[in-house]
Amino acid sequence: MAKVTRRGFFKRIFILAFTALLTSGAGYYYARYIEPKQIKILKHTIKHPAIPESFSGIKIAQFSDTHIGHHFNKADLEKVIRKINEEEPDIVVFTGDLMDNPLEYDSSYNLIGILSKVKAPLGKFAIFGNHDHGGYGTETYEEIMEESDFTVLKNENTFVEIIDGSRIYIAGVDDLMLGRPDFRETLKGIPDEAYTILLAHEGDAADSIAEQFHVNLQLSGHSHGGQVQLPFIGPLITPPLGSKFFEGFYQLDDLTLYVNKGLGTTRQPYRFLAPPEISFFTLEKE
C-alpha cells in the first residue's frame, strides 16, 4: 500500500473541499456566471537597458483567448475593446484564439466592426492560436484580423519606429500545435542590440526561445491560467504546451515571459481563482 505523505494528505483534503464547493449551488453559480465576467485590468512596468529612451512611457495592451462562441459573445468583446481604449495604449497585441470554433463563424457577429474600433497609434498586431487554425479556420481568422487593421505576424517580424528613428521589434511565431512554427524565420534580420518582443500563443515555447534566440520579452496566452485553480495546489488542468508556464511572469535567463490568462473559456465555461484579464505593459529604459 502506497504511503500517503502529510503534504499529499492535505492536498487531497483541499481538492475534495473545493470540489464540493464548485458542485454546490453557490460555487457553481460563481464559477459559471460571476468570475468569467470579472475582467481584471493588470498593469505592469517593463524595464530593460535595450529599450530606447524615447520608448519610455510607451504602453502596450495585450488581450488573448476570447474564444468567441463558447459562452463569450460579441457584447463581451465590445466590453473588452472599451476597456482597452479607456487605457489609451500605443500598441495593442492579440495573442491568439479569437473564436472557439471558426467553422461556426457567422458574419452577423460583426467581429471586424468591433475589432476595428481598437485604437493604437503605433500599431495593432496579432498571431495565430491553435483554435484559429482549427476547423480549417486559418483563412477566416486572418481575414478578420487584417480587415480589422491588425498586422498578422506568422513566422515574421516587423518594427515600431517613432519620430526620432528609435525602434523596437515585434515578432510573431505561428501556433506551435496546429501551425507551422519557425523560430529562426520569425526572428530573422532583427539586430542583436534591438529590444525584441515575441508573440507566441503557447507559453511553453519560452524554453526553446531562451536557449537558442535573442528575445527580451515573450507575450503568450493559451493556458487560461488553468481556468480552475485551487489554493496551494494551482491549476487542476492545463493544456499541452501551456502547463509549465501558465500565468504571470517568468524569468528565463535574459528572457522575460508573461502569460496572459485570457478572456474566454473553452471546453468548460468555468473560471475559479483564474479571472479573465487584459494586461498593460509600460516600457521604461533601465
C-alpha positions as CSV (number, residue, x, y, z in Angstrom):
1,M,0.0,0.0,0.0
2,A,1.4,3.4,-1.0
3,K,2.4,5.7,1.8
4,V,0.5,9.0,1.9
5,T,2.6,11.9,2.9
6,R,1.4,14.8,5.1
7,R,1.5,17.1,2.0
8,G,-0.4,14.6,-0.1
9,F,-3.0,14.1,2.6
10,F,-3.7,17.9,2.8
11,K,-3.7,18.2,-1.0
12,R,-6.4,15.6,-1.2
13,I,-8.4,17.4,1.5
14,F,-8.2,20.7,-0.4
15,I,-9.3,19.0,-3.7
16,L,-12.3,17.4,-2.0
17,A,-13.3,20.6,-0.2
18,F,-13.1,22.7,-3.3
19,T,-14.7,20.1,-5.5
20,A,-17.6,20.2,-3.0
21,L,-17.7,24.0,-3.2
22,L,-17.8,24.0,-7.0
23,T,-20.5,21.4,-7.2
24,S,-22.6,23.3,-4.6
25,G,-25.2,25.7,-5.9
26,A,-23.3,28.8,-4.8
27,G,-19.9,27.6,-6.0
28,Y,-21.3,26.6,-9.4
29,Y,-23.0,29.9,-9.9
30,Y,-19.9,31.8,-9.0
31,A,-17.6,29.8,-11.3
32,R,-20.1,29.7,-14.1
33,Y,-21.6,33.2,-14.1
34,I,-19.6,35.6,-11.8
35,E,-15.8,35.1,-12.2
36,P,-15.8,34.6,-16.0
37,K,-17.2,38.2,-16.3
38,Q,-14.9,39.8,-13.8
39,I,-12.2,41.1,-16.2
40,K,-9.1,42.3,-14.4
41,I,-7.0,45.2,-15.7
42,L,-3.4,44.3,-14.8
43,K,-0.7,47.0,-15.3
44,H,3.0,46.3,-15.3
45,T,6.2,48.1,-16.0
46,I,8.9,46.5,-18.2
47,K,12.4,47.8,-17.6
48,H,15.4,46.9,-19.8
49,P,18.6,48.7,-21.0
50,A,17.8,47.9,-24.6
51,I,14.6,49.9,-24.6
52,P,15.3,53.2,-26.4
53,E,14.9,56.3,-24.2
54,S,12.2,57.6,-26.5
55,F,10.1,54.5,-25.9
56,S,10.0,55.1,-22.1
57,G,6.3,55.5,-21.3
58,I,5.1,53.6,-24.4
59,K,2.1,51.4,-23.3
60,I,1.4,48.0,-24.8
61,A,-2.0,46.3,-24.3
62,Q,-2.3,42.5,-24.6
63,F,-5.6,40.6,-24.8
64,S,-5.9,36.9,-25.6
65,D,-8.1,33.8,-25.9
66,T,-11.5,35.3,-26.3
67,H,-12.9,32.0,-27.7
68,I,-15.9,33.8,-29.1
69,G,-18.9,31.4,-29.5
70,H,-18.2,29.4,-26.3
71,H,-20.1,31.5,-23.8
72,F,-18.3,34.7,-24.9
73,N,-20.3,36.8,-27.3
74,K,-19.9,40.0,-29.3
75,A,-21.2,42.1,-26.4
76,D,-18.4,40.6,-24.2
77,L,-15.9,41.5,-27.0
78,E,-17.3,45.1,-27.2
79,K,-16.8,45.4,-23.4
80,V,-13.2,44.3,-23.8
81,I,-12.5,46.8,-26.6
82,R,-13.9,49.6,-24.5
83,K,-11.7,48.7,-21.6
84,I,-8.6,48.6,-23.8
85,N,-9.4,52.0,-25.4
86,E,-10.0,53.6,-22.0
87,E,-6.4,53.0,-21.1
88,E,-5.2,54.6,-24.4
89,P,-2.4,52.2,-25.3
90,D,0.1,53.0,-28.0
91,I,0.4,49.4,-29.2
92,V,-2.2,46.5,-29.0
93,V,-1.4,42.8,-29.4
94,F,-3.7,39.9,-29.6
95,T,-2.1,36.5,-28.8
96,G,-4.5,34.1,-30.4
97,D,-7.7,32.0,-30.1
98,L,-10.2,34.6,-31.3
99,M,-13.1,32.1,-31.9
100,D,-13.6,28.8,-30.2
101,N,-14.7,27.1,-33.4
102,P,-14.1,29.0,-36.7
103,L,-16.4,26.7,-38.5
104,E,-19.3,28.2,-36.6
105,Y,-18.3,31.8,-37.6
106,D,-21.3,33.9,-38.7
107,S,-20.6,37.3,-40.3
108,S,-23.5,38.6,-38.2
109,Y,-21.1,38.5,-35.2
110,N,-19.6,41.7,-36.8
111,L,-16.2,40.9,-35.4
112,I,-14.5,43.2,-38.0
113,G,-16.7,46.1,-37.0
114,I,-15.9,45.6,-33.3
115,L,-12.2,44.9,-33.6
116,S,-11.7,47.8,-35.9
117,K,-12.6,50.1,-33.0
118,V,-9.3,49.2,-31.2
119,K,-7.2,52.3,-31.1
120,A,-3.4,52.0,-31.1
121,P,-1.5,54.8,-32.8
122,L,1.7,52.8,-33.1
123,G,0.1,49.6,-34.4
124,K,-2.1,46.5,-33.8
125,F,-0.6,43.1,-34.1
126,A,-2.0,39.5,-33.9
127,I,-0.8,35.9,-34.1
128,F,-2.4,32.5,-34.6
129,G,-3.6,30.4,-31.7
130,N,-4.4,26.7,-32.1
131,H,-8.2,27.4,-32.3
132,D,-7.6,29.9,-35.1
133,H,-6.2,27.1,-37.3
134,G,-8.7,24.6,-36.0
135,G,-11.6,23.5,-38.3
136,Y,-9.9,25.0,-41.3
137,G,-10.3,28.4,-39.8
138,T,-6.9,29.8,-40.9
139,E,-8.1,32.0,-43.7
140,T,-11.2,33.1,-41.8
141,Y,-9.2,34.3,-38.9
142,E,-6.5,36.0,-41.0
143,E,-9.1,37.8,-43.0
144,I,-11.0,39.1,-39.9
145,M,-7.8,40.4,-38.2
146,E,-6.4,42.0,-41.4
147,E,-9.8,43.7,-42.2
148,S,-9.7,45.0,-38.6
149,D,-6.4,46.7,-39.3
150,F,-4.3,44.2,-37.3
151,T,-0.9,43.1,-38.7
152,V,-1.0,39.3,-38.6
153,L,2.5,38.0,-37.8
154,K,3.1,34.4,-39.0
155,N,6.7,33.5,-38.6
156,E,7.8,37.0,-39.3
157,N,8.7,40.3,-37.6
158,T,8.3,44.0,-38.0
159,F,9.4,47.1,-36.2
160,V,7.7,50.0,-34.5
161,E,9.5,53.3,-35.1
162,I,8.9,56.7,-33.6
163,I,9.8,60.1,-34.8
164,D,13.5,60.1,-33.7
165,G,14.2,56.9,-35.6
166,S,14.2,54.7,-32.5
167,R,12.8,51.2,-33.0
168,I,11.6,48.1,-31.1
169,Y,10.9,44.9,-32.9
170,I,7.8,42.8,-32.7
171,A,7.9,39.2,-33.9
172,G,5.1,36.6,-34.2
173,V,5.5,32.9,-34.5
174,D,2.9,30.6,-35.9
175,D,1.0,28.4,-33.5
176,L,3.1,25.5,-32.1
177,M,0.3,23.0,-32.0
178,L,-1.6,23.3,-35.3
179,G,0.5,25.8,-37.3
180,R,4.0,25.6,-38.8
181,P,6.2,27.4,-36.4
182,D,9.7,28.5,-37.4
183,F,11.5,30.5,-34.7
184,R,14.5,31.1,-36.9
185,E,12.5,32.6,-39.7
186,T,10.4,34.6,-37.2
187,L,13.4,36.4,-35.7
188,K,15.4,36.6,-38.9
189,G,17.1,40.0,-39.5
190,I,16.5,41.6,-36.1
191,P,19.6,43.4,-34.9
192,D,21.2,41.8,-31.8
193,E,21.1,45.1,-29.9
194,A,17.4,45.7,-30.6
195,Y,14.7,45.4,-28.0
196,T,12.6,42.5,-29.2
197,I,9.1,41.3,-28.2
198,L,8.0,37.8,-29.4
199,L,4.3,36.9,-29.6
200,A,3.9,33.2,-29.1
201,H,0.5,31.7,-28.3
202,E,1.8,28.8,-26.1
203,G,3.9,30.0,-23.2
204,D,6.0,26.8,-23.0
205,A,7.7,27.9,-26.2
206,A,9.9,30.0,-23.9
207,D,12.2,27.2,-23.1
208,S,13.4,26.9,-26.7
209,I,13.5,30.6,-27.2
210,A,15.6,31.3,-24.1
211,E,18.1,28.6,-25.1
212,Q,18.6,29.5,-28.7
213,F,17.5,33.0,-29.6
214,H,17.7,36.7,-28.6
215,V,14.3,37.8,-27.3
216,N,13.7,40.2,-24.5
217,L,10.0,39.8,-23.8
218,Q,7.7,37.0,-24.8
219,L,3.9,37.5,-24.5
220,S,1.7,34.4,-24.6
221,G,-1.7,33.1,-23.7
222,H,-3.3,29.7,-24.3
223,S,-3.4,28.3,-20.7
224,H,-6.3,30.4,-19.3
225,G,-4.4,30.2,-16.0
226,G,-5.9,26.7,-15.9
227,Q,-9.4,28.2,-15.7
228,V,-9.9,26.4,-12.3
229,Q,-7.3,26.7,-9.6
230,L,-7.2,25.6,-6.0
231,P,-5.3,27.3,-3.2
232,F,-1.8,25.8,-2.5
233,I,-2.3,23.5,-5.5
234,G,-2.7,25.7,-8.6
235,P,-4.5,24.8,-11.8
236,L,-6.2,21.4,-12.0
237,I,-5.9,21.1,-15.7
238,T,-3.6,22.9,-18.2
239,P,-3.4,22.4,-22.0
240,P,-0.5,20.9,-23.9
241,L,2.4,23.5,-24.2
242,G,0.7,25.6,-21.5
243,S,1.4,23.6,-18.4
244,K,4.9,24.6,-17.3
245,F,4.3,28.4,-17.7
246,F,0.6,29.0,-17.1
247,E,0.1,32.6,-15.7
248,G,2.0,35.7,-15.0
249,F,5.7,36.5,-15.2
250,Y,8.6,34.1,-15.5
251,Q,12.3,34.9,-16.0
252,L,14.4,32.5,-18.1
253,D,18.0,33.9,-18.3
254,D,17.6,37.1,-20.3
255,L,14.1,36.4,-21.5
256,T,11.1,37.7,-19.6
257,L,7.9,35.7,-20.2
258,Y,4.4,36.9,-19.5
259,V,1.4,34.5,-19.8
260,N,-2.0,36.2,-20.0
261,K,-4.9,34.2,-18.5
262,G,-7.1,35.2,-21.4
263,L,-10.7,36.4,-21.6
264,G,-12.9,33.5,-22.6
265,T,-13.2,29.8,-21.7
266,T,-13.1,26.6,-23.6
267,R,-14.3,23.0,-23.1
268,Q,-16.0,24.0,-19.8
269,P,-17.5,27.5,-19.2
270,Y,-15.9,27.9,-15.7
271,R,-13.3,30.1,-14.0
272,F,-12.3,29.8,-10.4
273,L,-9.4,31.7,-9.0
274,A,-8.3,32.4,-12.6
275,P,-10.2,35.6,-13.5
276,P,-10.0,36.9,-17.1
277,E,-7.6,39.7,-17.8
278,I,-6.4,42.4,-20.0
279,S,-2.7,43.2,-19.5
280,F,-0.9,46.5,-20.0
281,F,2.9,47.0,-20.1
282,T,4.6,50.3,-19.9
283,L,8.1,50.3,-21.3
284,E,10.9,52.0,-19.4
285,K,14.6,52.3,-20.2
286,E,16.6,50.9,-17.3
